[in-house]
Amino acid sequence: MDDGTRLEILLNRFQAIVDEMAQTVSRTAHTVFVKETQDYGSVLVSREGEVFAAPRRYGVLMMIGMPMEGALAAIGEDVAEGDIFISNDPDATKGMATHLSDVYLWTPVHVDGRILCWAWTFIHVSDIGGRVPGSIAPSSHEIYQEGIRITPQKLYRAGELNRPLLDMILANCRTPDQNWGDMKACLAGLATARRRVLDLAGQYGFDTIDRTVDAALDYAETQARRVIGRAPDGVYRYTDYIEADMAGLGLVRIHVSMTVEGGGMLLDFTGTAPQVRAALNIPTYGHDGHWMLITGLVNWICTQEPNIAYNAGLVRPMKVRIPKGTILNPEPGAACGARYSTSHKVCDVTVGALAQAVPMELPATDSGQGSILLVSVPDFENGGHKVSVIQPIVGGAGGRPVDDGVDGTMVILNFLRNIPTEIFENEMPEVLIRHYGLRNDSGGPGRYRGGAGIEIEFETSSPYTSITSRCMERYIFGPPGRLGGHMGAPGYTILNPGTDRERDLGKIDVLELAPGDALRIGTQGGGGFGDPLERPAGKVADDVANGIVSPRGAREHYGVALNADGSVDDRATGALRAGIRVARGWSEPPLHGLGPAREAHDALWTDRLEDAIVAATADLPVPLRQFLHERLMTEVGIRLDAGRPVEPGDIPTLLDRVRAVGAAQAAE
């Protein structure tokens, strides 16, 4: 058998092993978070810490850039057959774990006394302790508030359970039985991996499998570089913002300068905001190809090369540069529970930058929200708490170059499955789902419409009901469209809708509900792709008939007039579209349809100005940098709002003024 044939066979065998691991975890898990929402992972890892096989259909589908070197260094040489390690600590694992709710278990696979590879699984536990039920609140500002930290250590030593360690972990969380049930599902996945890898080694031998692991990683790298090499060399910049108002902060800048050259990429995040006193930091430790930085780029490569070997070789061409002490590379101890808001924004900026190079190969912007709506109620029968996910609260996908965006889900979160209402209400009968469906007029208008967001409304009958919905995003700036497409609708949250107690809440941090309270959430639609006036009028009429677009939206955004029976009025439609073309005044469609609010912001807060603000505080110690950066942003904002121009050269003087005011206040 030649090497190429053997590589192809073993790639498929590796894939079968991780898929079986994933199915084992899913089918033996206890919580809806894992068995329904599918927030878990299962991979095979080389001795050096690179993922060489990961599922493409089950669980979290973006783990190939998971760095394991830090975790392996932490456990050292004390490794024996039957050992199973556990950790959830981002700092101790140097960015393998990225928040405390993800608990990792891993084991060596020995063949004839030698380690051939590693297998690991992780599950997102419903509660790992901390200040709030479910552990994660955007307003947490240090990691100690987010739950128990498990440094890398042995849960099993040579097959024997470390019972004191397990008891200590379970004593510090609100759902111990469920957590241990999900952890045992991970153990079952690891046992599956060990059994299947030993079978494979028995058939092919240690040395052949060992060589093939390296070959598989090299093969994926070669394929990825071939795709990247088709993009024009150049430097592409893009900026977007995390809306951190739910944590008492303003807009938090994420900026990338992407250099594409010679089949590789450098993602330089210089100019991104300092780390924040909120749970939005991503502890990447500056790893090249870190999975929370390159999701959108991996999706692009896989779309262009659908049969690519799916492993860490794919991310080797993606180098990163991230200053220490920033929100993407924080110092140890930073809160990080809601880090997915930031990761998703990184996806938006990297795709936005790459779209300047290959605009017809990338969709418009996803809805931008990957929130988990979680509820906790008192357990009046048994004591303690009942904690469960209501739904993943995501929005629509961006319109694509050849088709509409997908309704009710997003490209980078398509692994998150919804929870059947009947299953949730059976596990949490105190909460009634009143409505769950697609949101009208939310998808960004375009030649290819953005996917519709969702609406969910529920009511509680329990006192002391606690709601968290971390990672809520794009309530201020809607998801941008592409090449003439319009932005998708921003999100909303309304308490007690349709009553005299109705209140617009905006984003949720931690919300307490009383019996009879109801909450309605509407998520964002994806941005539209292409000129809405080029969408066939018949498709617009179908969208109206299906409740995706309103008759008013059809007229205002698509220039489509409908008769009383829902059919297209061709004559009126022609006149409407001609009038819209004249009124908008552009001959070439803009690459990014940012929407009026974002355009007004960018007219004042230019990239040069924000670069200068970040640079002015870059060399300060982190706590001082956080404080002065926030004060400086406030001072500049006051001046801009008053119509007083601020130039980049003014920033050092303004910083001196801010420091002087702060010193005077401290002296008082």
N, C-alpha and C positions, 0 to 999 in steps of 0.2 A: 504494500500500500504506500503510495507516495505521500509526502508531507502535507500537501494541499488537501488531499482527500481526507487524511486523518484529522487535520485541523477542522474541517467542516463537520465531520462526524462528531468530534469531541465538543465542538461549540454547541451542537444540538443536545448532546448528553448533559453538558453543564446547564444548559437552559432548562432541560427537563428536571434536573435536580432542584434548582431554585424554585421552579414552578410548583413542584411537589411540596417543598418546604412551605411555600406560601399557602397552599391549599390546606396543609395540615394545621397551620396557625389559625387560619380563618375558620375552619370547621370545628376547632376545639376551643375557641375563645369564649369568654363569658359575657363581655360587654358589647353593647351595640356599637361603641366606638371602634371596635376591632372587627367584629363579625358582620356588621352592616356598613358602617362608614368606611371601613378598610384602611384605617390609619395604623399600618404596621409595615414591617419590611423584613426581607429574608434574602441574604446574599452569600456568595462564596468569595473569599478574600485570599490573595496571595500571601506568602510569608512576609513580604515587604509591606503589606498593608493596602494594596490596591484591589478594588473590587473587580473580579474577573468574570462574574456572572451575576445577573440580577433579573428579576421578573419584568416582563413587558406588559403583563395583563393583570397582575394581582398585587394588591397593596399599594404602597407609595411608589410611584413609577419614576423616581428621579434620584436614586441613591448611588448612581455609579461614581459620582464625585465625592463620596463620603471618605474623608481621610481617617485611616485607622492607625497610622504610625504612632500618634501620641498615646493612644490607649495601649498599644503593644509595648511602647517604651515604659509606660507606667507600671506594667506588671513584671517587667524584667525577665530574668531567665528561669524563674521558679514556675515552670509549666510542666505538667505531667498528664498522662492519659486520664481521661475522666474528669479533668478540671473544667469547670464552667465559671466564667467570669461575669461580673455585673457592674454596670455604672450608668449614671445619668448626668455626670458632672462635666459641663462644657470645658471648664478650665483644666481639670485633671486629665481629660482626654484630648486636650488641645484642638477642640473644634469638631470631634467626631459627634458627640452629643451637642445639640445646639439649644436645648432648653430642658428643664428638669423633668418635664412630663414624659419625655421619650426615654424609656428604660431599655438599655441594650444588654443582651446576654450573648456571650460568644464562647466558642470552644475550639481547641486545636483538633485537627484530624491527623492522627498518627498512623503511619504505615510502617510496619516493622521497626517501631521505635523512633522513627523520624517524623517530624511535622511536615506534612505535604502541603496543607493549606489551613485556613481558618474558616469557620462558618459563624455568622452572627445573625441574630434576629432582634427586632425591637418592636415594642408596642407603645402606643401613646396611652398611658394610664389615665383613667377618668379623674383621679385625684392623687396627688403626691404630697399632700399637706399644704402648708403655707397659710397666708392670711385670708384667703377666700375659698369657698367651695369650688372645686375644679382647678384650683391652684393658680390660675392665670388671670391677672387683671392688668390692663395697660398701664395703670397708675402706679404699680409696684416699681420702686426705683432702686432696689438692690436685690441680689439673687437670694438673700436669706429670707425674703418675704415670699418666695415662690415654692417653698417645699423643702423636703429633705434632700441633701446632696449625698449621693452614693459614690464615693471615690472608687476607682477600679480595684476590685478585690474578688476573692473566690466565693461564689455562692455554693459551689460544690468543690470539694477537694478529693480528687481520685474517686469520684462517684458518691461521696458522702456529703449530705446536705449540711451546710453551716447554719444550723438552726438559730443560734443567737443573732446572727446577722439578719436573717429573714424576719425574725420577730421584731427586731429593732426597726426595720423598714416598714413593716405592716402596722406597727404601733403609731407611726407618724403620718398616717393618711386616713381619709374619711371612708374609704371603700376597700378595706383590707381583703375581704373575701373575693371581691371581683378582681382586684389587682393580682392576687395570687393565682386566681383562675387564668387570667390572661398570661401571666408569667409562665405557668405550666404549659400553656399553648406554645409559647416560645421554646420551652424545653423540648416539646414534642417535635417542633420544627428542626431543632438542632440534632435530635436523634435521627430524624429522617435524613438529614444531610450527611451525618457520619456514616450511616448504613449505605447510602447510595454511592458516596465517594469511595468507600472501601470496596464495594462491588466493582467500581470502575477501575480502581488501581489493581484489583485482582485480575482483571481482564487484560489491561494494557501495561501494567507495571508502573512503579513509582517514577522512574526516570522519564518515561514517555509522557505521563501526565504533567510532570514538573516542567518539561520543555514546552508542552502545549499551552500551559498557563501563560508563559512569557510570550509565546507566539500569538496567542489570542489578543493580548494587550497590544502588541506591536501592530497586529493586523487592523485593529480598530483605529489606532492612531493614524496609520497610513490612509485609511478610508476617510477619516475626519479631515485630515490635511488636504485631501483631494477636493473635498467639498468647499472648504474655506478658501482654497486656492482659486476657485472660480469667481470669488468676489473681488471687485477692483481694490487694489492696494490703496490705502489712504488712511486719514485720521478723521474719525467721525465723533462728534460730541452730542450729548443729549442730557437734558435735565428734567427731573420730575420731583414731586414733593409728597412726603408722608403727611397726612393731615392728623396731627397729634393733639388736637384740641381736647379730646376725651381724657388726655393725661395732663392737661393744664399747659400744654405747649402750643406753639403755632405751627407753621409749615416747616417741615424738616427736609432739607435739600439732599437729594441723591443725584450725584453727577458722575458721568463717565466720559472719558476720552478713550475711544476704541481705535487702536492702531491695527489694521489688517495688512499683513505683509508676509509674502513667501509661504502661504499655507498655515500661518499661525496668527494668533490674536494676543494683544496686550490690552487688558482692561485696567485702565488707570483711573482710580476713584478719588484722586486728589481733587479737593474742592467739595467733597461730601461733608456733611455736617459733623461736628464732634459727637461723641457718644452722649446719650441723653439720660436724664433722670426719669426714665420710664422703661417699660418692659419691651422696648422696640429694638434693642441692640442685637446684632448677630455676631456671636463669638466664632468668627472664621479662622482666627489666628493667621490670617494672611495666606492661607493655603491656595496654591494654584489650582484652578479647576474645582474649587469648593462647590458642593452641590447646591448651596443656597444662593450662589452668584451666577450660575451659568444655565439655569433651567431653560430659558427661552432659546438660548443658542443651541443647546442639545436638541430641543424639539425641531429647530430649523434644520440641523444636520440630518436628523432621522427622517424628516420629510423629504429631503433631497436624496437621501440614500436609505430607502426603507429597509434594506436587508443588511445594514451595517451591524457588525459585531457590537453588542450592547454591553460595554464594560468601561473601566476607567481609562483605557487607552484613548477613548473618544474625547476625553477632556484634557489629555496631555498638551494639545496645542494651545490651550487657554491659560495664559499667564495673567497674574493679577498684581497690581500695585495698590496697596491700601495703607495710608498712614496709620500708625498706632494711635489709639485714643479716639478713633472716629466710630460712628455708629455701626460701621461694617467690620471693625477690628478693635473692639473695646478692650480696656484693661480688665484683668480678672475681677470678678465680683459684680459686674454689671448685670442688671436685670435683663432678661431675654425671653420671658415667657411668650410674648406676643411678637416674636421676631419674624413671623411669617408676613406680617404687614410690610416689613422692610424688604424681605426677600422678594415678595411679589413686585414691589416698586423697582427693585434692581432688575427684575425681568423686563419690566416696562421700559427702563432706560436703555438696557442693552439691545433690546429689539428695536427701540426707537432709533438708536444710533445705527444699527446694522441696516435698517430700512432705507437709510440714505444711500447705501451701497447697492442693495438688491431689493428695491421696493416691490417688485412683483413676485417675490418669494416669501413674503411675510404678511400675516394678517394685520388688521387694525387692532387696537388695544383691547385686551380683555377687560372685563368689568372691574378688575382690580381689588376685589374683596374675596378673601378666603377665610371667612369667619366661621367659628364653631359656636352655635347657640346652645348654651348649656344651662340646665336648671337643677337647683337643689331644693329639696323640701325636707322638713323634719320627718323622721320615721316615728310616728306616734305609737306604733305597736311594739317595735323592738328597740327604740332609742336610736340615737345617732342621726345620720343623714342618708337620704336617698339622692344620688347624683346621676344624671343621665344627659346625654346629648339629645336635643330636640331635633335639630337638623344641621347639616353644614349649610351656612347661609352664603351662597355664592351667587354670582350673576351670570350674564350671558357672555359668550365668546365673541371676539371681534370678527367682523365680516372678513371673508377670505378673498384672495384674488380671483377665485373661480366659483365661489358659492357663499351663501349666507353663513353668518356665525351660528353656532349651535345654541339653541335656547336653553336657559336654565343651568348651564354649566360652563366651564372655561377649559381652554386647552391645557393649561399647566396644572389644573386641579381635576382633570377628568377621572382620576382614580377615586375621588371622594364620592361615594354613592349616597343617595338619599336614604333615609330611614322610613320604611313603611309606617304610616300613621298608626295602623292597628297594633304593630309591634311596640311602638313607643307608648301608646296609651295603655297597653297591657302592663308594661313595666312601670309606668308612672301615671296611674289613673287620676291623680290630683290635677293633671293638666289636660285640658281639652283643646284639640286643634280645631279651630273654627273654619279656617280656609287655608289652602295651600295650592298655589297655581302660578301661571305665568303673569307677568306684569305688563299691562297695556302701555303702548307708546314708550317703552323703555329702550329698545334696541336702536342704536344710532342709524339714522337714515343713510342709505348709500345704494349704489348700483347693486351691491350685495349687502343686505341689511345686517346690522349687528344683532347678535343673539339677544333674545328678551331676557330680562331679569325675572326674579320670582317675587311673589308676595306670600307672606305667611302671617296668620293671625291666630293667637292662642289665648286661652283664659285659664287662670288658676283658681282652684277652690281651697287652697291651703294657706294658712297664715305663715309668715316668715319664708315665703318663696323668694329665693335668690336667683337672679338671672345674670349671667355674664355672656358677652358676645365679643370676644377679643377679635382683633384684626379687622374691625370695621373701617372701611376706606372709601374714598371718592364720594363724599357728601358735599364737597366744595367744587372740585374740578372733575367733571365727568370724564369717562374714558375717551381719549382722542380717536377721531376717525383717521382714515388714510386716503390720500390721493382724491380729495374732494368729498370724502365721506364725513358725516357729521359725528359729533361726540354722542356717546350713550348717555342716558339719563342718570343723574346722581342718585344716591340712595336716600332713604328716609326711615325714621322710626317714630311711631305715634303711640302714645299711651292712651288707653280707653277711647278708641276712635268712635266717632258718631255720638258721643255723650257730652254732657255739659262739663265733664272732667277731662276732655280731650286736651292733650299736650304734646307738642313736637319736642322730642327728646334729643334729636341728633344721634351721635354715637353713644354707645353704652360702655361704661366701665364696669361698675357693679350696680345692679338695680334691685331694690327690694319691692316686692309686690304683695298686696293684701288680697284676701279672698274676694273674688269677683272682678279683680283687675284684668284687663285684656291688653295685649301688646300686638301691634301690627308693624311688620318690617317689610320694606320694599327694597330690593337690591338693584344694582345698576345693570343696564344693558351694555353690551359690547359696542365699540365704535363701529361706524359704517365704513365700507370700503368702496371707493369710487363715487362718481357723481350720482346723487339720488334721482336726478332727472333722466338718467339713462336706465333706470329700473323699468322693466316692462310694466305697463299700467295694469295688465291682467294680474301680475304677481302682487301688486299693491292691493288690488281688489280682493285677492285671496287672503292677504294678511288682515284686511279689515273684516272679512267674513269669519276669520278664525280668532278674532279678538286680540291680535298682536299689534295692530295699528288702528287708531281711531279714524273716523271719517275726517275729522279736523286735521289730524296728523297727515293723512293722505294728501289733503289740499296744500297745507302749509309747507311740508318738507319734500313731497314727491311731485307736487303740481298735478295731482290726479283728482278729477271731479267724478263723483259717482251719482248714478241715478238712484231713484227711490228703491229700486229692486236690487241694488248693489252692483249693477253692471257699470262699465266705464262709459262716461260721456266723452267721446273722442274729441268733439269740437271744443268743449270747454277745457278739456285737459290740455289740448294744444295751445290754447290761449294762456292758461295758467303757467305752463312751462316756459313759454316765450317771455312772459312778464318777469318770472323769477330769474331767468338768465340775464336780462337787462339790469335788474335791480342789484344783483350780487357783484357785477362788475369785474369778474376775473375771467381771463381767457384760458389760463393754465391752472389746473386744480392744485391747491396747496398739498404738500406731502403729508402734513399733520393737521388734522382738523381739531384744534385745541378747545374751541368754544370761547364765548365772550369773556367769561370770568378769568380764564387762564391767560388769554391774550392781554387783558387789561393789567393783570399782575406782571406779566413779562415785560410790558412796556415800561414799567417803573423799576422792577427788580431784574436788571440785566445780568447776564452771565458774568460779565466783567466786574460788576459791582459785588455780586455774591462771592466770586473768587477772591476779591480783595478782603471781604469780611472774614472768610474762613482763614485766609493766609495771615491776617493780622493777629489771630489768637493761636495759630498752629503750634507754636513752640512752648506754650504754657503748660504747667501741670494740669492734668485732666479736670479736677474739680474747679480750678480757677478758669480754665478754658470754657467749661460748661457755663459758668456764671457770667463771664464777660461776653461770651458769644451771644447769650440770650439777651443781656442788657444792650449790647451793640445793635442787635437786630431790632429791638424795641425802639431805640433811639433813631435809627435810620427810618423805621416805619413811620414814626411820628412826623418826621420831616417830609417824607414823601407824601403822606396823607394830607399834609398842610400845603402841598404844592411847591415845596422847596426842593430843588434838585440836589441830588447827592452824587458826586463823582467818585470813582475808585480812589483817586488821590486824596479825598477827604477822610478816608477811613482811619488812618493813623491818628489824626487829630481828634476825631470823635471817640476813638478808643481811649485816648489819654483823658478825655473829659469824663467818660464813663468810669474809668478807674478812679479818678479823683472824687467823683460823687460817691462811689462805693466805699472809698476809704473814709470819707467824711461821715457817712452813715455808720460805718463800723465804729468810729471813734465816739460817736454819740451813744 
